[in-house]
Amino acid sequence: MLFANKINKFRTIALLMIFVGMGIMYLGFIWPAAMMLFFILGLLGVGSSVSIYFWVGILSTQALQVECPECGRITKILGKMDQCMYCRAHLTMDRSLATESTTPESPDQDSQ
């Protein structure tokens, strides 16, 4: 579920940037002569992560909410194609990219 759709991918990248920024800050304790440099680089990583979280929050409020045909839950779509947040089914709003349904046809009731 970590990389289920575009919104979650952006959130995961932002979370990783926080951890990388904190790790860079901790490197300053290993080399005290360059502590200020590592602190500034770490703050840049954490600050850029905050800006990505802000941007994803704005995108999330503008995303189209649809019901997933596979699991029946409400999910958000960014762009023309995305995946369901829950079951990772591929969803699209563009008819030219859509595939045909693969559900089997039901047998006729009259043939019995």
C-alpha distances in whole Angstrom, upper triangle without the diagonal:
4,6,5,8,11,11,8,10,13,12,10,14,16,15,16,19,20,20,21,24,25,25,28,29,30,31,34,35,36,38,40,42,39,37,37,36,33,33,33,30,28,29,28,24,24,25,24,20,22,23,19,18,21,21,17,18,21,19,17,20,21,19,19,18,18,18,15,18,16,14,17,15,15,13,14,15,17,19,20,17,14,11,10,7,7,8,8,12,14,16,19,22,24,26,27,24,23,24,26,24,25,25,29,32,33,37,40,41,45,45,45
4,6,8,10,10,6,7,10,9,7,10,12,11,12,15,16,16,18,20,21,22,24,26,26,28,31,32,32,34,36,38,35,33,34,32,29,29,29,27,24,25,24,21,20,22,20,17,19,20,17,15,19,18,15,17,20,18,16,20,21,19,20,19,20,20,18,21,19,18,20,17,18,15,15,16,16,19,21,18,14,12,12,9,10,12,11,14,16,17,20,23,25,28,28,25,25,25,28,27,27,28,32,35,36,40,43,45,48,48,48
4,6,7,9,6,5,9,9,8,10,13,12,13,16,17,18,19,21,23,23,25,27,28,29,32,33,34,35,37,39,36,34,35,33,30,30,30,27,25,26,24,21,21,22,20,17,19,20,16,16,19,18,14,17,19,17,15,19,20,17,19,18,19,19,17,20,18,17,20,18,17,14,14,14,14,16,18,15,11,9,10,9,10,11,9,12,13,15,17,20,22,25,25,21,22,23,25,25,25,27,30,33,35,39,42,44,47,47,48
4,7,8,6,7,11,11,10,13,15,15,16,19,20,21,22,24,26,26,28,30,31,33,35,37,37,39,41,43,39,38,38,36,33,33,33,30,28,29,27,24,24,25,23,20,21,21,18,17,20,18,15,17,19,16,14,18,18,15,16,15,15,15,13,16,14,14,16,14,14,11,11,11,12,15,16,12,9,6,7,5,7,8,6,9,10,12,15,17,20,22,23,19,19,20,22,22,22,24,27,30,32,35,38,40,43,44,44
4,6,5,6,9,10,11,12,15,15,17,19,20,21,23,24,26,27,29,31,32,33,36,38,38,40,41,43,39,38,37,36,33,33,32,29,28,28,26,23,23,24,21,19,20,20,16,15,18,16,12,14,16,13,12,15,15,12,13,13,13,14,13,16,15,15,16,14,13,9,9,8,9,11,12,10,6,5,6,6,9,10,7,10,9,10,12,15,17,20,21,17,17,19,22,21,23,24,28,30,32,36,39,41,44,44,45
4,5,5,6,9,10,11,13,14,15,17,19,20,21,23,25,26,27,29,31,32,34,36,37,38,40,41,37,36,35,33,31,31,30,27,26,26,24,21,21,21,18,16,17,17,13,13,15,13,10,12,13,10,10,14,13,11,13,14,15,17,15,18,18,18,19,17,15,11,9,8,7,9,11,9,7,8,10,9,13,14,11,13,12,12,13,15,17,20,21,18,18,20,24,24,25,27,31,33,35,39,42,44,47,47,48
4,5,5,6,9,10,11,12,14,16,17,19,20,21,23,25,26,27,29,31,33,35,36,37,38,40,36,35,34,32,30,29,28,26,24,24,22,20,19,19,17,14,15,14,11,10,12,10,7,9,11,8,7,11,11,9,12,13,15,16,16,19,19,19,19,16,14,11,8,9,8,11,14,12,9,10,11,9,12,15,13,15,14,14,15,17,19,22,23,21,21,23,26,26,28,29,33,35,37,41,43,45,48,49,50
4,5,5,6,9,10,10,12,14,15,17,18,20,21,23,24,26,27,29,31,33,34,35,37,38,35,33,33,31,29,28,28,25,23,23,22,19,18,19,17,14,15,15,12,11,13,13,9,11,14,11,10,14,15,13,15,15,16,18,17,20,19,18,19,16,15,12,11,11,11,14,16,14,11,10,11,8,11,13,12,14,15,15,17,19,22,25,26,22,23,24,27,27,28,29,33,35,37,41,43,45,49,49,50
4,5,5,6,9,10,11,12,15,16,16,18,20,21,22,25,26,27,30,31,32,33,35,36,33,32,31,29,27,27,26,23,22,22,20,17,17,18,16,13,15,15,11,11,14,13,10,13,15,13,12,16,17,15,17,17,19,20,19,22,21,21,22,19,18,15,13,13,12,14,16,14,11,11,12,11,13,15,13,15,15,16,18,20,22,25,25,22,23,24,27,27,28,30,34,36,38,42,45,47,50,50,51
4,5,5,6,9,10,11,13,15,15,16,19,20,21,23,25,26,28,30,31,32,33,35,31,30,29,27,25,24,23,21,19,19,17,15,14,15,12,10,12,11,7,8,11,9,7,10,12,10,11,14,15,14,17,18,20,22,21,24,24,23,24,21,19,16,14,13,12,14,17,16,13,14,15,13,16,18,16,18,18,18,19,21,23,26,27,24,25,27,30,30,31,33,37,39,41,45,48,50,53,53,54
4,5,5,6,9,10,11,13,14,15,17,19,20,21,23,25,27,29,30,31,32,34,30,29,28,27,24,23,23,21,18,18,17,14,13,14,12,9,10,11,8,7,10,10,7,9,12,11,11,14,16,15,18,18,20,22,21,25,24,23,24,21,19,16,14,15,14,17,20,18,15,15,15,13,16,18,16,19,19,20,21,23,25,28,29,26,27,29,32,32,33,34,38,40,42,46,48,50,53,54,55
4,5,5,6,9,10,11,12,14,16,17,18,20,21,23,25,27,28,29,31,33,29,28,28,26,23,23,23,20,18,18,17,14,13,15,13,10,12,13,10,10,13,13,11,13,16,15,14,18,19,18,21,21,22,24,22,26,24,23,25,22,21,18,17,17,16,19,21,19,16,15,16,13,16,18,16,19,20,21,22,25,27,30,30,27,28,29,32,32,33,34,38,40,42,46,49,50,54,54,55
4,5,5,6,9,10,10,12,14,15,16,18,20,21,23,25,26,27,29,30,27,25,25,23,21,20,20,17,15,16,15,11,12,13,11,8,11,12,9,9,13,13,11,14,16,15,15,19,20,19,22,23,25,26,25,28,27,26,28,25,24,20,18,18,17,19,21,20,17,17,19,16,19,21,18,22,21,22,24,25,27,30,31,27,29,30,33,34,34,36,40,43,45,48,51,53,56,56,57
4,5,5,6,9,10,10,13,14,15,17,19,20,22,24,25,26,28,29,25,24,23,22,19,18,18,16,13,13,12,9,9,10,8,5,7,9,6,6,10,11,9,12,14,14,15,18,19,19,22,23,25,27,26,30,29,28,29,26,24,21,19,19,18,20,23,22,19,19,20,18,20,23,21,24,24,24,25,27,29,32,33,30,31,33,36,36,37,39,42,45,47,50,53,55,58,59,59
4,5,5,7,9,10,11,13,14,16,17,19,21,23,24,25,27,28,25,23,23,22,19,18,18,16,13,14,14,10,9,12,11,7,9,12,10,9,12,14,12,14,17,17,16,20,22,21,24,24,26,28,27,30,29,28,29,26,24,21,20,21,20,23,25,24,21,20,21,18,20,22,21,24,25,25,27,29,31,34,35,32,32,34,37,37,38,39,42,45,47,51,53,55,58,59,59
4,5,5,6,9,10,10,12,14,15,17,19,21,22,23,25,26,23,22,22,20,17,17,18,15,12,14,13,10,10,12,11,8,12,14,11,12,15,16,15,17,20,19,19,23,24,23,26,27,29,30,28,32,30,29,31,28,27,24,23,23,22,24,26,25,22,21,22,19,21,23,22,25,25,27,28,30,32,35,35,32,33,35,38,38,38,40,43,46,48,51,54,56,60,60,60
4,5,5,6,8,10,10,12,14,15,17,20,20,22,23,24,21,19,19,17,15,14,14,12,9,10,10,6,6,9,8,6,9,11,10,11,14,15,14,17,19,19,20,23,24,24,27,28,30,32,31,34,33,32,33,30,29,26,24,24,22,24,27,26,23,23,24,22,24,26,24,28,27,28,30,31,33,36,36,33,35,36,40,40,41,42,46,49,51,54,57,59,62,62,63
4,6,5,6,9,10,11,12,14,16,18,19,21,22,23,20,18,18,17,14,13,13,12,8,9,10,6,5,8,9,6,8,11,11,11,14,15,15,17,19,20,20,23,25,25,28,29,31,32,32,35,34,33,34,31,29,26,25,26,24,26,30,28,25,25,26,23,25,27,26,29,29,30,32,33,35,39,39,36,37,39,42,42,43,44,47,50,52,56,58,60,64,64,64
4,5,5,6,9,10,11,13,15,16,17,19,20,23,20,18,18,17,14,13,15,13,9,11,12,9,8,12,12,10,12,15,14,14,17,19,18,20,23,23,23,26,28,27,30,31,33,34,33,36,35,33,35,32,31,28,27,28,26,29,31,30,27,26,27,24,25,28,26,30,30,32,33,35,37,40,41,37,38,40,43,42,43,44,48,51,52,56,59,60,64,64,64
4,5,5,6,9,10,11,13,15,16,17,19,20,17,16,16,15,11,12,13,10,8,10,11,7,8,12,11,10,13,15,15,15,19,19,19,21,24,24,24,27,29,29,32,32,34,36,35,38,36,35,37,34,33,30,28,29,27,29,32,30,28,27,28,26,28,29,28,31,31,32,34,36,37,41,41,37,39,40,43,43,44,45,49,52,54,57,60,62,66,65,66
4,5,5,6,9,10,12,14,15,16,17,19,15,13,13,12,9,9,9,7,4,6,7,5,5,9,9,9,11,14,14,15,17,19,19,21,23,24,25,27,29,29,32,33,36,37,36,40,39,37,39,35,34,31,29,30,28,30,33,32,29,29,30,27,30,32,30,33,33,34,35,37,39,42,42,39,41,42,46,46,46,48,51,54,56,60,63,64,68,68,69
4,5,5,6,9,10,12,14,15,16,18,15,13,13,13,10,9,11,10,6,8,10,8,7,11,13,11,13,16,16,17,19,21,21,22,25,26,26,29,31,31,34,35,37,38,38,41,40,38,39,36,35,32,31,32,30,32,35,34,31,31,32,28,30,33,31,35,35,36,38,39,41,45,45,42,43,44,47,47,48,49,53,56,57,61,64,65,69,69,69
4,5,5,6,9,10,11,13,15,17,14,12,14,13,9,10,12,10,7,11,12,10,10,14,15,14,16,19,19,19,22,24,24,25,28,28,29,31,33,33,36,37,39,40,39,42,40,39,41,38,37,34,33,33,32,34,37,35,32,32,33,30,31,33,32,35,36,37,39,41,42,46,46,42,43,45,48,48,48,50,53,56,58,61,64,66,69,69,70
4,5,5,7,10,10,11,13,14,11,10,11,10,6,7,9,7,5,9,10,9,10,13,14,14,16,18,19,20,22,24,24,26,28,29,30,32,34,34,37,38,40,42,41,44,43,41,43,40,39,36,34,34,32,34,37,36,33,33,34,32,34,36,34,37,37,38,40,42,43,46,46,43,44,46,49,49,50,52,55,58,60,64,67,68,72,72,72
4,5,6,8,10,11,11,13,10,8,9,9,5,5,8,7,5,8,10,10,10,13,15,15,16,19,20,20,23,24,25,26,29,30,30,33,35,35,38,39,42,43,42,46,44,43,44,41,40,37,35,36,34,36,39,38,36,35,36,33,35,37,36,39,39,40,42,43,45,49,49,45,47,48,52,52,52,54,57,60,62,66,69,70,74,74,74
4,5,6,7,9,10,13,11,9,11,11,8,8,12,11,9,11,14,13,13,16,18,17,19,22,22,23,25,27,27,29,31,32,33,35,37,37,41,41,43,44,43,47,45,44,45,42,41,38,37,38,36,38,41,40,37,37,37,34,36,38,37,40,41,42,43,45,47,50,50,47,48,50,53,53,53,55,58,61,63,66,69,71,74,74,75
4,5,5,7,9,11,9,8,10,10,7,9,12,10,9,13,15,14,15,18,19,19,21,23,24,25,27,29,29,31,33,34,35,37,39,39,42,43,45,46,45,48,47,45,47,44,43,40,39,39,37,39,42,41,38,38,39,36,38,40,38,41,42,43,44,46,48,51,51,48,49,50,54,54,54,56,59,62,64,67,71,72,76,75,76
4,5,5,6,8,6,4,7,8,5,7,10,10,10,12,14,15,15,18,20,20,22,24,25,26,28,30,30,32,34,35,36,38,40,40,44,45,47,48,48,51,49,48,50,46,45,42,41,41,39,41,44,43,41,40,41,38,40,42,41,44,44,46,47,49,50,53,53,50,52,53,56,56,57,59,62,65,67,70,73,75,79,78,79
4,6,6,9,9,7,10,11,9,10,13,14,13,15,18,17,18,20,22,22,24,27,27,28,30,32,33,34,36,38,38,40,42,43,46,47,49,50,49,52,51,49,51,48,47,44,43,43,42,44,47,45,43,42,43,40,41,44,42,46,46,47,49,51,52,56,56,52,54,55,58,58,58,60,63,66,68,72,75,76,80,80,80
4,6,9,9,8,12,12,10,12,15,15,14,17,19,19,20,23,24,24,26,28,29,30,32,34,34,36,38,39,40,42,44,44,47,48,50,51,50,53,51,50,52,49,48,45,44,44,43,44,47,46,43,43,44,41,42,44,43,46,46,48,49,52,53,56,56,53,54,55,58,58,58,60,63,67,68,72,75,77,80,80,80
4,6,6,6,10,10,9,11,14,14,14,17,19,19,20,23,24,25,27,29,30,31,33,34,35,37,39,40,41,43,45,45,48,49,52,53,52,55,53,52,54,51,50,47,45,46,44,45,48,47,44,44,45,43,44,46,44,48,48,49,51,53,54,57,57,54,55,57,60,60,60,62,65,69,70,74,77,79,82,82,82
4,5,5,8,10,9,11,14,14,15,17,19,20,21,23,25,25,27,29,30,31,33,35,36,37,39,40,41,44,45,46,49,50,53,54,53,56,55,54,55,52,51,48,46,47,45,47,50,48,46,46,47,44,46,48,46,50,50,51,52,54,55,59,59,56,57,59,62,62,62,64,67,71,73,76,79,81,84,84,85
4,6,8,9,10,12,14,15,16,18,19,20,22,23,25,26,28,30,31,32,34,35,37,38,40,41,43,45,46,47,50,52,54,56,55,58,57,56,57,54,53,50,48,48,46,47,50,49,47,47,49,46,48,50,48,51,51,52,53,55,56,60,59,56,58,60,63,63,64,66,69,72,74,78,81,83,86,86,86
4,6,5,6,9,10,11,12,14,16,17,19,20,21,23,25,26,27,29,31,32,33,35,37,38,39,41,43,43,47,48,51,52,51,55,54,52,54,51,49,46,44,44,42,43,46,46,44,44,45,43,45,47,45,48,48,49,50,51,52,56,55,52,54,56,59,60,60,62,66,69,71,74,77,79,83,83,83
4,5,5,6,9,10,10,12,14,15,16,18,20,21,22,24,26,27,29,30,32,33,35,36,37,39,41,42,45,46,49,51,50,53,52,51,52,49,47,44,43,43,41,42,46,45,42,43,44,41,43,45,43,47,47,48,49,50,52,55,55,52,54,55,59,59,59,61,65,68,70,73,76,78,81,81,82
4,6,5,6,9,10,10,12,14,15,16,18,20,21,22,24,26,27,28,30,31,33,35,36,38,39,40,44,45,48,50,49,53,52,51,52,48,47,44,42,42,40,41,44,44,42,42,43,41,43,45,43,47,46,47,48,49,50,54,54,51,53,55,58,59,59,61,65,68,70,73,76,78,81,81,82
4,5,5,6,9,10,11,13,14,15,17,19,20,21,23,25,26,27,29,30,32,33,35,37,38,39,42,44,46,48,48,51,50,49,50,47,46,42,40,40,38,39,42,42,40,40,42,39,42,44,42,45,44,45,46,47,48,52,51,49,50,52,56,56,57,59,63,66,68,71,74,76,79,79,80
4,5,5,6,8,10,11,12,14,15,17,18,20,21,23,24,26,27,29,31,32,33,35,37,37,41,42,44,46,45,48,47,46,48,44,43,40,38,38,36,37,40,40,37,38,39,36,39,41,39,42,42,43,44,45,46,50,50,47,48,50,54,54,55,56,60,63,65,69,71,73,77,77,77
4,6,5,6,9,10,11,12,14,15,16,18,20,21,23,24,26,27,29,30,31,33,35,36,39,41,43,45,45,48,47,46,47,43,42,39,37,37,35,37,40,39,37,38,39,36,38,40,39,42,42,42,43,45,46,50,50,47,49,50,54,54,55,57,60,63,65,68,71,73,76,77,77
4,5,5,6,9,10,10,12,14,15,16,18,20,21,22,24,26,27,28,30,32,33,34,38,39,42,44,44,47,47,46,46,43,41,38,36,36,34,35,39,38,36,37,38,35,38,40,38,41,41,41,42,43,45,48,48,45,47,49,53,53,54,56,60,62,64,68,71,73,76,76,77
4,5,5,6,9,10,11,13,14,15,17,19,20,21,23,25,26,27,29,31,32,33,36,38,40,42,42,45,44,43,44,41,39,36,34,34,31,33,36,35,34,34,36,33,36,38,36,39,38,39,39,41,42,46,45,43,44,46,50,50,51,53,57,60,62,65,68,70,73,73,74
4,5,5,6,8,10,11,13,14,15,17,19,20,21,23,25,26,27,29,31,31,35,36,38,40,40,43,42,41,42,39,37,34,32,33,30,32,35,34,32,33,34,31,33,35,34,37,37,37,38,40,41,45,45,42,43,45,49,49,50,52,55,58,60,63,66,68,71,72,72
4,5,5,6,8,10,10,12,14,15,16,18,20,21,23,24,25,27,29,30,34,35,38,40,39,43,42,41,42,38,37,34,31,32,30,31,35,34,32,33,34,31,33,36,34,37,37,37,38,39,41,44,45,42,44,46,49,49,50,52,56,58,60,64,67,68,72,72,73
4,6,5,6,8,10,11,12,14,15,16,18,20,21,22,24,26,27,28,32,33,36,38,38,42,41,40,41,38,36,32,30,30,27,29,32,32,30,31,32,30,33,35,33,36,35,35,36,37,38,42,42,39,41,44,47,47,49,50,54,57,59,62,65,67,70,71,72
4,5,5,6,9,10,11,12,14,15,16,18,20,21,22,25,26,26,30,31,34,36,35,39,38,37,38,35,33,30,28,28,25,27,30,30,28,28,29,27,29,32,30,33,32,33,33,35,36,40,40,37,39,41,44,44,46,47,51,54,56,59,62,64,67,67,68
4,5,5,6,9,10,11,12,14,15,17,19,20,21,23,25,25,29,30,33,35,34,38,37,36,37,33,32,29,27,27,25,27,31,30,27,28,29,26,28,31,29,32,32,33,33,35,37,40,40,38,39,41,44,44,46,47,51,53,55,59,62,63,67,67,68
4,5,5,6,9,10,11,12,14,15,17,19,20,22,23,24,28,29,32,35,35,38,38,37,37,34,32,29,26,27,24,26,30,30,28,28,29,27,30,32,30,33,33,33,33,34,36,40,40,37,39,41,45,45,46,48,52,54,56,60,62,64,67,68,69
4,5,5,6,9,10,10,12,14,15,16,18,20,21,22,26,28,30,33,33,36,36,35,35,32,30,27,24,24,22,23,27,26,25,26,27,25,28,30,28,31,30,30,30,31,33,36,37,34,36,38,42,42,43,45,49,51,53,57,60,62,65,65,66
4,5,5,6,9,10,10,12,14,15,16,19,20,21,24,25,28,30,30,33,33,32,32,29,27,24,22,22,20,22,26,25,23,23,24,22,24,27,25,28,28,28,29,30,32,35,36,33,34,36,40,40,41,43,46,49,51,55,57,59,62,63,64
4,5,5,6,9,10,11,13,14,15,17,19,20,24,25,28,30,30,34,34,32,33,29,27,24,22,22,20,23,26,26,24,25,25,22,25,28,27,29,29,29,29,30,32,36,37,34,35,38,41,41,42,44,47,50,52,55,58,59,63,63,64
4,5,5,6,9,10,11,12,14,16,17,18,22,24,27,29,30,33,34,33,33,29,27,24,21,21,19,21,24,24,23,24,25,23,26,29,27,29,28,28,28,28,30,34,35,32,34,37,40,40,42,43,47,49,51,55,57,59,62,63,64
4,5,5,6,8,10,10,12,14,15,16,20,21,24,27,27,30,30,29,30,26,24,21,18,18,16,18,21,21,19,20,21,19,23,25,23,25,25,24,25,25,27,31,31,29,30,33,36,36,38,40,43,46,48,52,54,56,59,60,61
4,5,5,6,9,10,10,13,14,15,19,20,23,25,25,29,29,28,28,24,22,19,17,17,16,18,22,22,19,20,20,18,21,24,22,25,24,24,25,25,28,31,32,30,31,33,36,36,38,39,43,45,47,50,53,54,58,58,59
4,6,5,6,9,10,11,13,14,18,20,23,26,26,30,30,29,29,25,23,20,17,18,16,19,22,22,21,22,22,20,23,26,24,27,26,25,25,26,28,32,33,31,32,34,37,37,39,40,44,46,48,52,54,56,59,60,61
4,5,5,6,9,10,11,12,16,18,21,24,25,28,29,28,28,25,22,19,16,16,13,15,19,19,18,20,20,19,22,25,23,25,24,23,23,23,25,28,29,27,29,32,35,35,37,38,42,44,46,50,52,54,57,58,59
4,5,5,6,9,10,10,14,15,18,21,21,25,25,24,24,21,18,15,12,13,11,13,17,17,15,16,17,15,18,21,19,21,21,20,20,20,23,26,28,25,26,29,32,32,34,35,39,41,43,47,49,51,54,55,56
4,5,5,6,9,10,14,15,18,21,22,25,26,25,24,21,18,15,12,14,12,15,19,19,17,18,18,16,19,22,21,23,22,21,22,22,24,28,29,27,28,31,33,33,35,36,40,42,43,47,49,51,54,55,56
4,5,5,7,9,12,14,18,21,22,26,27,26,25,22,19,16,13,14,12,14,18,19,17,19,19,18,21,24,23,24,23,21,21,20,23,27,28,26,27,30,33,33,36,37,40,42,44,48,49,51,54,55,57
4,5,5,6,10,12,15,18,19,23,24,23,23,20,17,14,10,10,8,11,14,15,14,16,16,15,19,21,19,21,19,18,17,17,19,23,25,23,24,27,29,30,32,33,37,39,41,45,46,48,51,52,54
4,5,5,9,10,13,16,17,21,22,21,20,17,13,11,8,9,8,12,15,15,13,14,14,12,16,19,18,19,18,16,17,17,20,23,25,23,23,26,29,28,31,32,35,37,39,43,44,46,49,50,51
4,6,9,10,13,16,18,22,23,22,21,18,14,12,9,11,11,14,17,17,16,17,16,15,18,21,20,21,21,19,19,18,21,24,26,25,25,28,30,30,32,33,37,38,40,44,45,47,50,51,52
4,7,9,13,16,18,21,23,23,21,18,15,13,9,10,9,11,14,15,15,16,16,16,19,22,21,21,20,17,16,15,18,21,23,22,23,26,28,28,31,32,36,37,39,43,44,46,49,50,51
4,6,10,13,14,18,20,19,18,15,12,9,6,6,6,8,11,12,11,13,13,13,16,18,17,17,16,13,13,12,15,18,21,19,19,22,25,25,27,28,32,34,35,39,41,43,46,47,48
4,6,10,12,15,17,17,16,14,10,8,5,5,7,9,10,11,11,12,12,13,16,17,16,16,15,12,11,10,13,16,19,17,17,20,22,22,25,26,29,31,32,36,38,39,42,43,45
4,7,9,13,15,14,12,10,6,6,4,6,9,12,13,13,12,12,11,11,13,15,15,15,14,11,12,11,15,17,20,19,18,20,22,21,24,24,28,29,30,34,35,37,40,41,43
4,6,9,12,12,9,8,6,6,6,7,11,13,13,12,11,11,9,11,13,14,14,12,12,9,10,10,14,15,18,17,15,17,18,17,20,20,24,25,26,30,32,33,36,38,39
4,6,9,8,6,5,4,6,9,10,14,16,15,14,13,12,9,11,11,12,13,11,12,10,12,12,16,16,20,18,16,17,18,16,18,18,21,23,24,27,29,30,33,35,36
4,5,6,5,6,6,7,9,10,14,16,15,13,11,9,7,9,9,9,10,8,9,8,10,12,15,16,18,16,14,15,15,14,15,15,19,21,22,26,28,29,33,33,34
4,6,6,8,10,10,13,13,17,18,16,14,13,11,9,12,12,10,11,8,10,9,11,13,15,15,18,16,13,13,13,10,12,12,15,17,18,22,24,26,29,30,31
4,6,8,11,11,14,15,18,20,18,15,14,11,9,11,10,7,9,7,9,10,13,15,18,18,20,17,14,14,14,11,12,11,15,17,18,22,24,26,29,30,31
4,6,9,10,14,15,19,21,20,17,15,12,9,10,8,7,10,9,12,12,15,17,20,21,23,20,18,17,18,15,15,14,18,20,20,24,26,28,31,32,32
4,7,9,13,14,18,20,20,18,16,13,10,11,10,10,12,11,13,12,15,17,20,20,23,21,18,18,18,16,17,16,19,20,21,24,26,27,31,32,32
4,6,10,13,16,19,19,17,15,12,9,9,8,9,12,11,14,13,15,17,20,21,24,22,19,20,21,18,20,19,22,24,25,28,30,31,35,36,36
4,7,10,14,16,17,16,13,12,9,9,9,11,13,12,14,12,14,15,19,20,23,21,19,21,21,20,22,21,25,26,27,31,33,34,37,38,39
4,7,10,13,14,13,10,9,6,6,8,10,10,11,11,10,12,13,17,19,21,19,17,19,21,20,22,22,25,27,28,32,34,36,39,40,41
4,7,10,11,11,8,9,7,8,11,13,12,12,12,10,11,12,15,18,20,18,17,20,22,21,23,24,28,29,31,35,37,38,42,43,44
4,6,8,7,6,7,8,9,12,14,12,12,10,8,8,9,12,15,17,15,14,17,20,20,22,23,27,29,31,35,37,39,42,42,44
4,7,7,6,9,11,12,15,16,14,14,12,10,9,10,12,16,17,15,16,19,22,22,25,26,30,32,34,38,40,42,45,46,47
4,6,7,11,13,15,18,18,16,15,12,10,8,8,10,13,14,12,14,17,20,22,24,26,30,32,34,38,40,42,45,45,47
4,7,11,13,15,18,18,15,14,11,8,6,5,6,10,10,9,10,14,17,18,21,23,27,29,31,35,37,39,42,42,44
4,7,10,13,15,15,12,11,7,6,4,7,8,11,11,8,9,12,15,17,19,21,25,27,29,33,35,38,40,41,43
4,7,9,12,12,9,8,6,5,6,9,11,14,15,12,12,14,17,17,19,21,25,27,30,33,36,38,41,41,43
4,6,9,8,5,5,5,6,8,11,14,16,17,14,13,14,17,17,18,19,23,26,28,32,34,36,39,40,41
4,5,6,5,5,7,7,10,13,16,17,19,16,15,16,18,17,18,19,23,25,27,30,33,35,38,38,39
4,6,6,8,10,10,14,16,19,21,23,19,18,20,22,20,21,22,26,28,30,33,36,37,41,41,42
4,6,8,11,12,16,18,21,23,24,21,20,20,22,20,20,20,24,27,28,31,34,35,39,39,40
4,6,9,11,15,18,20,21,23,19,18,18,19,17,17,17,21,24,25,28,31,33,36,36,37
4,6,9,12,16,18,19,20,17,15,16,18,17,17,18,21,24,26,30,33,35,38,38,39
4,6,10,13,15,16,17,14,12,12,14,13,13,15,18,21,23,27,30,32,35,35,36
4,7,11,12,13,14,11,9,10,13,12,14,16,19,22,24,28,31,33,36,36,37
4,7,9,11,12,9,8,10,12,12,15,16,20,22,24,28,30,33,36,36,38
4,6,8,9,7,6,9,12,13,16,18,22,23,26,29,31,34,37,37,39
4,6,9,8,8,12,14,15,18,20,23,25,27,31,32,35,37,38,40
4,5,6,7,10,13,15,18,20,24,25,28,31,32,35,37,38,40
4,5,5,8,10,13,16,18,21,22,25,28,29,32,34,35,37
4,6,8,11,14,17,20,22,23,26,29,31,34,36,36,39
4,7,10,13,15,18,21,23,26,29,31,34,36,36,39
4,7,9,12,15,18,19,22,26,28,31,33,33,35
4,7,9,12,15,16,20,23,25,28,30,30,33
4,6,9,12,13,16,19,21,25,27,27,29
4,6,9,10,13,17,19,22,24,24,26
4,6,9,12,15,18,21,24,23,25
4,6,9,12,15,18,21,20,22
4,6,9,12,15,18,17,19
4,6,9,12,15,14,16
4,7,9,12,12,13
4,6,9,8,10
4,5,6,8
4,6,6
4,6
4
